[in-house]
Each structure stands twice: as structure tokens, then as C-alpha cells.
Amino acid sequence: MKYPVCCHTDDGIEYSVTVPDVPGCYGAGDTLDDALSDIESALHAHFELLAEDQEPIPQATSITAHKDNGDYVDGVWAVIDVDPAPYIWVKLKKST
């Protein structure tokens, strides 16, 4: 699934990243590349915890669905592709 992420910077060097479709999932890095790598890891960790709690994996929407939200003004958009299948399997495996 391709999740839109919004990257912000105050100084053009360090970045914070949010995933609008996954509340509570955040990342950061000293560069934009580091921040994108961090948010990918954060998504995997977040999905693992959701699966362990038998919670559904949030569906991804599009950048268009979020771009006019005031929380993301002046952000740089990117897309992170995460396969939710391993986390769905954890849920199925746990319930059997």
C-alpha cells in the first residue's frame, strides 16, 4: 500500500514526517532521506503493534485527500510503499 507522507522542516536541514492516514506514526531525520527512511521503519513498527493488538491496518488514501488540510501547509509530500500482508498474517496467526 502506498501511504502519503508529509515532510516539514524549519531550517531546511532537519525534517519531521507525518503519515496522515496512520495517526500517531511520526518520523524524523537530519536529512530528508533520513526522515523518509525513518518513517518507513516507523510504519513497519506501528503496523506490527496494531497486528499484535489485533487492530486493523489503516487504509492508505491519496495526497489529494490531505493536501488542503492546514496541518500540512508548506509540507513536502512523498509516498512510502509498505506491504501490509505480514501484519495481517500476524493477526490471523494470533487468532488461530
N, C-alpha and C positions, 0 to 999 in steps of 0.2 A: 504494500500500500504506500502511496506517495503522500507524505504529510507536508503541508506547507509550514515553513518556519519563518519567523520574523527576527531579524538581527538588528540590534541597536548598538550604537557607540556614542560616547560623549566626546571622545578625544581622537577618533579615527584610528585607534590602535587596539584597545581592548573592546571586546564585544560581549554582549549578553544575547541569549537566544530564547525565544518562547515558542511553544507549539500551541497555537490557538485551539486545536481540536483535542488536545490532551492536557486538561487543567492540572496544574501542579508540576508539569515537566519543564524544567529550565536547564540551560547550559550556559557556559561562558568560556572565553579563551583570550589569550594575549594577542591573537590574530583572528581574522575571520575564518581562516581554515581550521585553526584550533577550536574555535567556537562551534563550527559545524561538526567537527569530529566529536566534540564533547556532547552535543545534543543527540547525535546518533547513539552514543553509548547510553545517554540518559533515557532515551526512548526504550532501548532494549531492557534496561533495568526497571523502568516503570512498568513495562508490559509483563515482565517476569513477576513483579509483585502483584499486579492485577490478576494474573493467572493463578498464582498461589492462593489468592483470596477468592478465587472463582468469580471474579468480576469480568464483565465483557471488555474486550479491546475496543477503544473508541474508533469509530469510522473516520476516515480522512475525508475532508472536503477540499475545496479549491482555494487558491489565493483570492480569487474574486469574492468568495464568501466572507472574507475577513478584511480586505484591503481598505474599506471605508470606515472601519472601526477606529475610533480615536486613540485607542491603546497602541496602535501600530503606525501612527503618523511618523514619517521620516525613517521608517524601518526599511531594511533591505530584505527582500523576500528570496527564499530558496526553497527547494523541495528535498526532503530526505526520504528515501525509499527503504521501508522496513517491512520484512516479511512477517506477518502476524502468525503464520502457521505454527511455529514452535511453541508459541504461548497458548494457542488454542489446544494443542496436544497436551500440554501440562494440565490444563483444566480437565480434559477428557480422561487423562490417565489418573488424576486425583479422584475423580468421581466413580471410578470403577472399583 
